[in-house]
Amino acid sequence: MLYLVHMIVNIPSTLAPEEAARIKAEEKAYSQRLQHEGKWPHLWRVVGEYANYSVFDVESNDALHDTLSKLPLFPFMQITVTALARHPSSIV
């Protein structure tokens, strides 16, 4: 199943810079692993914001929830999910 996911990140200024850097490094490693596995085929940053639009390709709603909740930055994210279906005019 395909999902369009909008993530807005808001790391609190009270979080120690070293801790924020550690979490961001873990986030990068986890997200790249998911990309290599084909579960996160598209990742696009929003210009001027600490946010992204992504497409996830996972088995179910529960699988997406599990994947997103394991993101190291998850506690600092506002996430919006839209389930996607093939468009009848699509040639892909």
Biopython code that builds the backbone (N, CA, C, O; Angstrom):
import numpy as np
from Bio.PDB.StructureBuilder import StructureBuilder

atoms = [
    (1, "MET", "N", (0.847, -1.175, 0.000)),
    (1, "MET", "CA", (0.000, 0.000, 0.000)),
    (1, "MET", "C", (0.891, 1.235, 0.000)),
    (1, "MET", "O", (1.940, 1.274, 0.643)),
    (2, "LEU", "N", (0.442, 2.234, -0.737)),
    (2, "LEU", "CA", (1.202, 3.477, -0.810)),
    (2, "LEU", "C", (0.564, 4.539, 0.070)),
    (2, "LEU", "O", (-0.659, 4.647, 0.160)),
    (3, "TYR", "N", (1.420, 5.321, 0.718)),
    (3, "TYR", "CA", (0.975, 6.396, 1.593)),
    (3, "TYR", "C", (1.813, 7.641, 1.335)),
    (3, "TYR", "O", (3.035, 7.565, 1.204)),
    (4, "LEU", "N", (1.145, 8.784, 1.264)),
    (4, "LEU", "CA", (1.828, 10.071, 1.239)),
    (4, "LEU", "C", (1.883, 10.553, 2.679)),
    (4, "LEU", "O", (0.855, 10.663, 3.346)),
    (5, "VAL", "N", (3.089, 10.839, 3.155)),
    (5, "VAL", "CA", (3.278, 11.226, 4.551)),
    (5, "VAL", "C", (3.962, 12.587, 4.605)),
    (5, "VAL", "O", (5.023, 12.784, 4.013)),
    (6, "HIS", "N", (3.349, 13.512, 5.317)),
    (6, "HIS", "CA", (3.934, 14.834, 5.546)),
    (6, "HIS", "C", (4.425, 14.871, 6.984)),
    (6, "HIS", "O", (3.651, 14.666, 7.920)),
    (7, "MET", "N", (5.708, 15.134, 7.154)),
    (7, "MET", "CA", (6.308, 15.189, 8.483)),
    (7, "MET", "C", (6.866, 16.588, 8.729)),
    (7, "MET", "O", (7.638, 17.110, 7.924)),
    (8, "ILE", "N", (6.473, 17.179, 9.833)),
    (8, "ILE", "CA", (7.020, 18.457, 10.281)),
    (8, "ILE", "C", (7.764, 18.177, 11.581)),
    (8, "ILE", "O", (7.203, 17.623, 12.527)),
    (9, "VAL", "N", (9.037, 18.569, 11.613)),
    (9, "VAL", "CA", (9.881, 18.295, 12.777)),
    (9, "VAL", "C", (10.031, 19.572, 13.599)),
    (9, "VAL", "O", (10.287, 20.649, 13.062)),
    (10, "ASN", "N", (9.866, 19.429, 14.903)),
    (10, "ASN", "CA", (10.029, 20.554, 15.823)),
    (10, "ASN", "C", (10.801, 20.072, 17.050)),
    (10, "ASN", "O", (10.211, 19.655, 18.047)),
    (11, "ILE", "N", (12.119, 20.135, 16.959)),
    (11, "ILE", "CA", (12.970, 19.735, 18.082)),
    (11, "ILE", "C", (12.997, 20.885, 19.077)),
    (11, "ILE", "O", (13.323, 22.011, 18.701)),
    (12, "PRO", "N", (12.665, 20.632, 20.326)),
    (12, "PRO", "CA", (12.646, 21.723, 21.302)),
    (12, "PRO", "C", (14.045, 22.307, 21.537)),
    (12, "PRO", "O", (15.045, 21.589, 21.527)),
    (13, "SER", "N", (14.087, 23.595, 21.741)),
    (13, "SER", "CA", (15.369, 24.270, 21.981)),
    (13, "SER", "C", (15.993, 23.841, 23.303)),
    (13, "SER", "O", (17.177, 24.084, 23.535)),
    (14, "THR", "N", (15.215, 23.209, 24.168)),
    (14, "THR", "CA", (15.738, 22.746, 25.455)),
    (14, "THR", "C", (16.518, 21.437, 25.343)),
    (14, "THR", "O", (17.203, 21.036, 26.284)),
    (15, "LEU", "N", (16.412, 20.775, 24.192)),
    (15, "LEU", "CA", (17.150, 19.522, 23.986)),
    (15, "LEU", "C", (18.620, 19.852, 23.752)),
    (15, "LEU", "O", (18.943, 20.697, 22.917)),
    (16, "ALA", "N", (19.500, 19.194, 24.480)),
    (16, "ALA", "CA", (20.942, 19.444, 24.353)),
    (16, "ALA", "C", (21.384, 19.218, 22.905)),
    (16, "ALA", "O", (20.955, 18.249, 22.278)),
    (17, "PRO", "N", (22.232, 20.098, 22.365)),
    (17, "PRO", "CA", (22.697, 19.964, 20.982)),
    (17, "PRO", "C", (23.319, 18.605, 20.685)),
    (17, "PRO", "O", (23.141, 18.074, 19.589)),
    (18, "GLU", "N", (24.045, 18.033, 21.644)),
    (18, "GLU", "CA", (24.659, 16.724, 21.432)),
    (18, "GLU", "C", (23.603, 15.633, 21.290)),
    (18, "GLU", "O", (23.746, 14.721, 20.476)),
    (19, "GLU", "N", (22.543, 15.736, 22.091)),
    (19, "GLU", "CA", (21.456, 14.763, 22.026)),
    (19, "GLU", "C", (20.704, 14.910, 20.702)),
    (19, "GLU", "O", (20.358, 13.913, 20.068)),
    (20, "ALA", "N", (20.455, 16.140, 20.292)),
    (20, "ALA", "CA", (19.787, 16.379, 19.011)),
    (20, "ALA", "C", (20.620, 15.814, 17.861)),
    (20, "ALA", "O", (20.070, 15.202, 16.946)),
    (21, "ALA", "N", (21.921, 16.007, 17.897)),
    (21, "ALA", "CA", (22.803, 15.485, 16.842)),
    (21, "ALA", "C", (22.778, 13.959, 16.821)),
    (21, "ALA", "O", (22.777, 13.358, 15.746)),
    (22, "ARG", "N", (22.760, 13.328, 17.987)),
    (22, "ARG", "CA", (22.708, 11.867, 18.071)),
    (22, "ARG", "C", (21.411, 11.345, 17.473)),
    (22, "ARG", "O", (21.421, 10.388, 16.699)),
    (23, "ILE", "N", (20.295, 11.970, 17.830)),
    (23, "ILE", "CA", (18.993, 11.540, 17.325)),
    (23, "ILE", "C", (18.920, 11.716, 15.810)),
    (23, "ILE", "O", (18.400, 10.847, 15.110)),
    (24, "LYS", "N", (19.436, 12.831, 15.298)),
    (24, "LYS", "CA", (19.427, 13.073, 13.854)),
    (24, "LYS", "C", (20.266, 12.037, 13.111)),
    (24, "LYS", "O", (19.890, 11.609, 12.020)),
    (25, "ALA", "N", (21.384, 11.634, 13.681)),
    (25, "ALA", "CA", (22.224, 10.603, 13.054)),
    (25, "ALA", "C", (21.494, 9.266, 13.015)),
    (25, "ALA", "O", (21.556, 8.554, 12.013)),
    (26, "GLU", "N", (20.799, 8.919, 14.103)),
    (26, "GLU", "CA", (20.013, 7.686, 14.140)),
    (26, "GLU", "C", (18.876, 7.749, 13.127)),
    (26, "GLU", "O", (18.577, 6.757, 12.463)),
    (27, "GLU", "N", (18.244, 8.909, 13.009)),
    (27, "GLU", "CA", (17.157, 9.108, 12.049)),
    (27, "GLU", "C", (17.650, 8.879, 10.621)),
    (27, "GLU", "O", (16.997, 8.202, 9.827)),
    (28, "LYS", "N", (18.805, 9.451, 10.309)),
    (28, "LYS", "CA", (19.372, 9.309, 8.963)),
    (28, "LYS", "C", (19.650, 7.839, 8.651)),
    (28, "LYS", "O", (19.309, 7.360, 7.570)),
    (29, "ALA", "N", (20.260, 7.131, 9.581)),
    (29, "ALA", "CA", (20.583, 5.717, 9.367)),
    (29, "ALA", "C", (19.308, 4.893, 9.175)),
    (29, "ALA", "O", (19.239, 4.057, 8.273)),
    (30, "TYR", "N", (18.303, 5.124, 10.015)),
    (30, "TYR", "CA", (17.046, 4.372, 9.923)),
    (30, "TYR", "C", (16.329, 4.685, 8.614)),
    (30, "TYR", "O", (15.844, 3.775, 7.941)),
    (31, "SER", "N", (16.259, 5.960, 8.247)),
    (31, "SER", "CA", (15.551, 6.324, 7.019)),
    (31, "SER", "C", (16.258, 5.769, 5.786)),
    (31, "SER", "O", (15.600, 5.344, 4.837)),
    (32, "GLN", "N", (17.573, 5.768, 5.791)),
    (32, "GLN", "CA", (18.294, 5.223, 4.642)),
    (32, "GLN", "C", (18.136, 3.713, 4.541)),
    (32, "GLN", "O", (18.093, 3.166, 3.439)),
    (33, "ARG", "N", (18.049, 3.040, 5.678)),
    (33, "ARG", "CA", (17.801, 1.594, 5.665)),
    (33, "ARG", "C", (16.433, 1.301, 5.051)),
    (33, "ARG", "O", (16.297, 0.396, 4.227)),
    (34, "LEU", "N", (15.416, 2.074, 5.458)),
    (34, "LEU", "CA", (14.074, 1.894, 4.898)),
    (34, "LEU", "C", (14.050, 2.190, 3.399)),
    (34, "LEU", "O", (13.322, 1.538, 2.651)),
    (35, "GLN", "N", (14.839, 3.165, 2.960)),
    (35, "GLN", "CA", (14.920, 3.467, 1.534)),
    (35, "GLN", "C", (15.554, 2.303, 0.767)),
    (35, "GLN", "O", (15.068, 1.914, -0.295)),
    (36, "HIS", "N", (16.635, 1.755, 1.308)),
    (36, "HIS", "CA", (17.293, 0.615, 0.662)),
    (36, "HIS", "C", (16.371, -0.611, 0.610)),
    (36, "HIS", "O", (16.447, -1.403, -0.329)),
    (37, "GLU", "N", (15.511, -0.765, 1.608)),
    (37, "GLU", "CA", (14.564, -1.881, 1.653)),
    (37, "GLU", "C", (13.360, -1.666, 0.731)),
    (37, "GLU", "O", (12.560, -2.581, 0.535)),
    (38, "GLY", "N", (13.228, -0.466, 0.168)),
    (38, "GLY", "CA", (12.109, -0.163, -0.717)),
    (38, "GLY", "C", (10.843, 0.284, -0.008)),
    (38, "GLY", "O", (9.816, 0.488, -0.655)),
    (39, "LYS", "N", (10.896, 0.439, 1.296)),
    (39, "LYS", "CA", (9.718, 0.859, 2.063)),
    (39, "LYS", "C", (9.514, 2.373, 2.036)),
    (39, "LYS", "O", (8.420, 2.859, 2.324)),
    (40, "TRP", "N", (10.567, 3.116, 1.690)),
    (40, "TRP", "CA", (10.507, 4.578, 1.664)),
    (40, "TRP", "C", (11.064, 5.027, 0.318)),
    (40, "TRP", "O", (12.173, 5.557, 0.257)),
    (41, "PRO", "N", (10.295, 4.817, -0.782)),
    (41, "PRO", "CA", (10.842, 5.073, -2.111)),
    (41, "PRO", "C", (11.015, 6.546, -2.476)),
    (41, "PRO", "O", (11.794, 6.869, -3.373)),
    (42, "HIS", "N", (10.302, 7.442, -1.796)),
    (42, "HIS", "CA", (10.430, 8.868, -2.115)),
    (42, "HIS", "C", (10.527, 9.686, -0.831)),
    (42, "HIS", "O", (9.755, 9.499, 0.110)),
    (43, "LEU", "N", (11.495, 10.598, -0.820)),
    (43, "LEU", "CA", (11.709, 11.491, 0.321)),
    (43, "LEU", "C", (12.063, 12.857, -0.234)),
    (43, "LEU", "O", (13.108, 13.031, -0.861)),
    (44, "TRP", "N", (11.185, 13.830, 0.001)),
    (44, "TRP", "CA", (11.367, 15.180, -0.524)),
    (44, "TRP", "C", (11.309, 16.194, 0.602)),
    (44, "TRP", "O", (10.361, 16.207, 1.387)),
    (45, "ARG", "N", (12.316, 17.039, 0.682)),
    (45, "ARG", "CA", (12.341, 18.075, 1.706)),
    (45, "ARG", "C", (11.475, 19.251, 1.257)),
    (45, "ARG", "O", (11.359, 19.522, 0.061)),
    (46, "VAL", "N", (10.869, 19.945, 2.215)),
    (46, "VAL", "CA", (10.090, 21.147, 1.951)),
    (46, "VAL", "C", (11.036, 22.333, 2.109)),
    (46, "VAL", "O", (11.616, 22.537, 3.175)),
    (47, "VAL", "N", (11.183, 23.101, 1.052)),
    (47, "VAL", "CA", (12.121, 24.229, 1.060)),
    (47, "VAL", "C", (11.742, 25.229, 2.153)),
    (47, "VAL", "O", (10.588, 25.642, 2.270)),
    (48, "GLY", "N", (12.743, 25.606, 2.946)),
    (48, "GLY", "CA", (12.553, 26.614, 3.976)),
    (48, "GLY", "C", (11.925, 26.110, 5.261)),
    (48, "GLY", "O", (11.648, 26.902, 6.162)),
    (49, "GLU", "N", (11.694, 24.808, 5.364)),
    (49, "GLU", "CA", (11.079, 24.241, 6.567)),
    (49, "GLU", "C", (11.848, 22.998, 7.006)),
    (49, "GLU", "O", (12.547, 22.374, 6.207)),
    (50, "TYR", "N", (11.714, 22.650, 8.263)),
    (50, "TYR", "CA", (12.252, 21.374, 8.736)),
    (50, "TYR", "C", (11.104, 20.384, 8.591)),
    (50, "TYR", "O", (10.467, 19.994, 9.569)),
    (51, "ALA", "N", (10.856, 19.985, 7.338)),
    (51, "ALA", "CA", (9.706, 19.145, 7.019)),
    (51, "ALA", "C", (9.985, 18.382, 5.738)),
    (51, "ALA", "O", (10.887, 18.727, 4.974)),
    (52, "ASN", "N", (9.194, 17.335, 5.515)),
    (52, "ASN", "CA", (9.320, 16.578, 4.273)),
    (52, "ASN", "C", (7.975, 15.996, 3.861)),
    (52, "ASN", "O", (7.050, 15.860, 4.662)),
    (53, "TYR", "N", (7.907, 15.661, 2.580)),
    (53, "TYR", "CA", (6.837, 14.835, 2.033)),
    (53, "TYR", "C", (7.501, 13.547, 1.590)),
    (53, "TYR", "O", (8.530, 13.571, 0.914)),
    (54, "SER", "N", (6.920, 12.437, 1.964)),
    (54, "SER", "CA", (7.484, 11.139, 1.637)),
    (54, "SER", "C", (6.398, 10.216, 1.125)),
    (54, "SER", "O", (5.219, 10.380, 1.437)),
    (55, "VAL", "N", (6.817, 9.246, 0.337)),
    (55, "VAL", "CA", (5.927, 8.160, -0.059)),
    (55, "VAL", "C", (6.476, 6.887, 0.572)),
    (55, "VAL", "O", (7.648, 6.548, 0.406)),
    (56, "PHE", "N", (5.611, 6.193, 1.296)),
    (56, "PHE", "CA", (5.955, 4.914, 1.896)),
    (56, "PHE", "C", (5.212, 3.818, 1.166)),
    (56, "PHE", "O", (4.064, 4.002, 0.759)),
    (57, "ASP", "N", (5.856, 2.684, 0.999)),
    (57, "ASP", "CA", (5.258, 1.514, 0.369)),
    (57, "ASP", "C", (5.380, 0.358, 1.355)),
    (57, "ASP", "O", (6.395, -0.337, 1.400)),
    (58, "VAL", "N", (4.321, 0.167, 2.145)),
    (58, "VAL", "CA", (4.310, -0.863, 3.189)),
    (58, "VAL", "C", (3.028, -1.685, 3.083)),
    (58, "VAL", "O", (2.112, -1.330, 2.340)),
    (59, "GLU", "N", (2.972, -2.780, 3.828)),
    (59, "GLU", "CA", (1.901, -3.760, 3.695)),
    (59, "GLU", "C", (0.540, -3.286, 4.194)),
    (59, "GLU", "O", (-0.489, -3.711, 3.668)),
    (60, "SER", "N", (0.518, -2.404, 5.211)),
    (60, "SER", "CA", (-0.762, -2.096, 5.854)),
    (60, "SER", "C", (-0.663, -0.813, 6.670)),
    (60, "SER", "O", (0.416, -0.247, 6.850)),
    (61, "ASN", "N", (-1.822, -0.370, 7.159)),
    (61, "ASN", "CA", (-1.863, 0.782, 8.064)),
    (61, "ASN", "C", (-1.014, 0.519, 9.299)),
    (61, "ASN", "O", (-0.262, 1.385, 9.748)),
    (62, "ASP", "N", (-1.141, -0.683, 9.840)),
    (62, "ASP", "CA", (-0.376, -1.032, 11.037)),
    (62, "ASP", "C", (1.121, -1.021, 10.762)),
    (62, "ASP", "O", (1.906, -0.578, 11.601)),
    (63, "ALA", "N", (1.523, -1.511, 9.580)),
    (63, "ALA", "CA", (2.947, -1.506, 9.224)),
    (63, "ALA", "C", (3.470, -0.076, 9.110)),
    (63, "ALA", "O", (4.589, 0.217, 9.531)),
    (64, "LEU", "N", (2.657, 0.807, 8.539)),
    (64, "LEU", "CA", (3.080, 2.207, 8.453)),
    (64, "LEU", "C", (3.204, 2.817, 9.841)),
    (64, "LEU", "O", (4.186, 3.496, 10.140)),
    (65, "HIS", "N", (2.217, 2.579, 10.684)),
    (65, "HIS", "CA", (2.272, 3.116, 12.050)),
    (65, "HIS", "C", (3.524, 2.629, 12.778)),
    (65, "HIS", "O", (4.207, 3.408, 13.443)),
    (66, "ASP", "N", (3.814, 1.354, 12.649)),
    (66, "ASP", "CA", (4.997, 0.777, 13.288)),
    (66, "ASP", "C", (6.277, 1.422, 12.752)),
    (66, "ASP", "O", (7.180, 1.755, 13.520)),
    (67, "THR", "N", (6.348, 1.594, 11.437)),
    (67, "THR", "CA", (7.525, 2.185, 10.803)),
    (67, "THR", "C", (7.722, 3.627, 11.262)),
    (67, "THR", "O", (8.831, 4.023, 11.624)),
    (68, "LEU", "N", (6.648, 4.406, 11.246)),
    (68, "LEU", "CA", (6.756, 5.816, 11.633)),
    (68, "LEU", "C", (7.070, 5.974, 13.113)),
    (68, "LEU", "O", (7.861, 6.839, 13.490)),
    (69, "SER", "N", (6.466, 5.158, 13.943)),
    (69, "SER", "CA", (6.684, 5.306, 15.385)),
    (69, "SER", "C", (8.098, 4.918, 15.802)),
    (69, "SER", "O", (8.536, 5.266, 16.898)),
    (70, "LYS", "N", (8.816, 4.201, 14.937)),
    (70, "LYS", "CA", (10.208, 3.846, 15.233)),
    (70, "LYS", "C", (11.202, 4.908, 14.757)),
    (70, "LYS", "O", (12.402, 4.781, 15.000)),
    (71, "LEU", "N", (10.711, 5.958, 14.078)),
    (71, "LEU", "CA", (11.612, 7.039, 13.685)),
    (71, "LEU", "C", (12.174, 7.703, 14.941)),
    (71, "LEU", "O", (11.404, 8.076, 15.825)),
    (72, "PRO", "N", (13.477, 7.857, 15.041)),
    (72, "PRO", "CA", (14.049, 8.485, 16.227)),
    (72, "PRO", "C", (13.509, 9.900, 16.495)),
    (72, "PRO", "O", (13.437, 10.327, 17.647)),
    (73, "LEU", "N", (13.134, 10.619, 15.443)),
    (73, "LEU", "CA", (12.581, 11.965, 15.621)),
    (73, "LEU", "C", (11.060, 11.955, 15.837)),
    (73, "LEU", "O", (10.458, 13.019, 15.982)),
    (74, "PHE", "N", (10.441, 10.786, 15.861)),
    (74, "PHE", "CA", (8.987, 10.671, 15.997)),
    (74, "PHE", "C", (8.416, 11.510, 17.145)),
    (74, "PHE", "O", (7.381, 12.150, 16.958)),
    (75, "PRO", "N", (9.050, 11.534, 18.325)),
    (75, "PRO", "CA", (8.466, 12.332, 19.413)),
    (75, "PRO", "C", (8.409, 13.834, 19.112)),
    (75, "PRO", "O", (7.695, 14.577, 19.785)),
    (76, "PHE", "N", (9.153, 14.270, 18.114)),
    (76, "PHE", "CA", (9.225, 15.692, 17.784)),
    (76, "PHE", "C", (8.534, 16.010, 16.464)),
    (76, "PHE", "O", (8.753, 17.074, 15.884)),
    (77, "MET", "N", (7.697, 15.084, 15.987)),
    (77, "MET", "CA", (7.073, 15.251, 14.669)),
    (77, "MET", "C", (5.571, 15.443, 14.752)),
    (77, "MET", "O", (4.889, 14.890, 15.616)),
    (78, "GLN", "N", (5.081, 16.252, 13.817)),
    (78, "GLN", "CA", (3.658, 16.316, 13.507)),
    (78, "GLN", "C", (3.525, 15.608, 12.166)),
    (78, "GLN", "O", (4.157, 16.015, 11.191)),
    (79, "ILE", "N", (2.715, 14.555, 12.101)),
    (79, "ILE", "CA", (2.640, 13.708, 10.917)),
    (79, "ILE", "C", (1.211, 13.667, 10.391)),
    (79, "ILE", "O", (0.252, 13.506, 11.146)),
    (80, "THR", "N", (1.097, 13.819, 9.071)),
    (80, "THR", "CA", (-0.181, 13.679, 8.388)),
    (80, "THR", "C", (-0.023, 12.578, 7.336)),
    (80, "THR", "O", (0.924, 12.590, 6.549)),
    (81, "VAL", "N", (-0.956, 11.633, 7.334)),
    (81, "VAL", "CA", (-0.887, 10.490, 6.415)),
    (81, "VAL", "C", (-2.091, 10.512, 5.477)),
    (81, "VAL", "O", (-3.226, 10.733, 5.898)),
    (82, "THR", "N", (-1.813, 10.277, 4.199)),
    (82, "THR", "CA", (-2.861, 10.148, 3.187)),
    (82, "THR", "C", (-2.640, 8.832, 2.443)),
    (82, "THR", "O", (-1.593, 8.627, 1.829)),
    (83, "ALA", "N", (-3.628, 7.947, 2.502)),
    (83, "ALA", "CA", (-3.538, 6.691, 1.747)),
    (83, "ALA", "C", (-3.713, 7.005, 0.266)),
    (83, "ALA", "O", (-4.539, 7.839, -0.105)),
    (84, "LEU", "N", (-2.938, 6.338, -0.572)),
    (84, "LEU", "CA", (-2.967, 6.578, -2.009)),
    (84, "LEU", "C", (-3.503, 5.361, -2.762)),
    (84, "LEU", "O", (-3.314, 4.218, -2.345)),
    (85, "ALA", "N", (-4.177, 5.636, -3.880)),
    (85, "ALA", "CA", (-4.670, 4.577, -4.764)),
    (85, "ALA", "C", (-4.272, 4.954, -6.187)),
    (85, "ALA", "O", (-4.126, 6.137, -6.497)),
    (86, "ARG", "N", (-4.100, 3.977, -7.035)),
    (86, "ARG", "CA", (-3.751, 4.215, -8.430)),
    (86, "ARG", "C", (-4.825, 5.071, -9.104)),
    (86, "ARG", "O", (-6.024, 4.866, -8.914)),
    (87, "HIS", "N", (-4.362, 6.018, -9.883)),
    (87, "HIS", "CA", (-5.280, 6.860, -10.645)),
    (87, "HIS", "C", (-5.598, 6.153, -11.966)),
    (87, "HIS", "O", (-4.689, 5.603, -12.588)),
    (88, "PRO", "N", (-6.839, 6.150, -12.404)),
    (88, "PRO", "CA", (-7.187, 5.421, -13.625)),
    (88, "PRO", "C", (-6.520, 5.968, -14.891)),
    (88, "PRO", "O", (-6.452, 5.266, -15.901)),
    (89, "SER", "N", (-6.032, 7.201, -14.852)),
    (89, "SER", "CA", (-5.352, 7.777, -16.018)),
    (89, "SER", "C", (-3.837, 7.607, -15.977)),
    (89, "SER", "O", (-3.143, 7.996, -16.916)),
    (90, "SER", "N", (-3.324, 7.029, -14.895)),
    (90, "SER", "CA", (-1.884, 6.862, -14.752)),
    (90, "SER", "C", (-1.356, 5.818, -15.738)),
    (90, "SER", "O", (-1.975, 4.773, -15.938)),
    (91, "ILE", "N", (-0.212, 6.109, -16.349)),
    (91, "ILE", "CA", (0.402, 5.142, -17.259)),
    (91, "ILE", "C", (1.446, 4.286, -16.550)),
    (91, "ILE", "O", (2.047, 3.407, -17.168)),
    (92, "VAL", "N", (1.668, 4.533, -15.270)),
    (92, "VAL", "CA", (2.641, 3.767, -14.500)),
    (92, "VAL", "C", (1.935, 2.710, -13.675)),
    (92, "VAL", "O", (2.584, 1.955, -12.951)),
]
sb = StructureBuilder()
sb.init_structure("model")
sb.init_model(0)
sb.init_chain("A")
sb.init_seg("    ")
for serial, (resi, resn, name, xyz) in enumerate(atoms, 1):
    if name == "N":
        sb.init_residue(resn, " ", resi, " ")
    sb.init_atom(name, np.array(xyz, "f"), 0.0, 1.0, " ", f" {name:<3s}", serial, name[0])
structure = sb.get_structure()
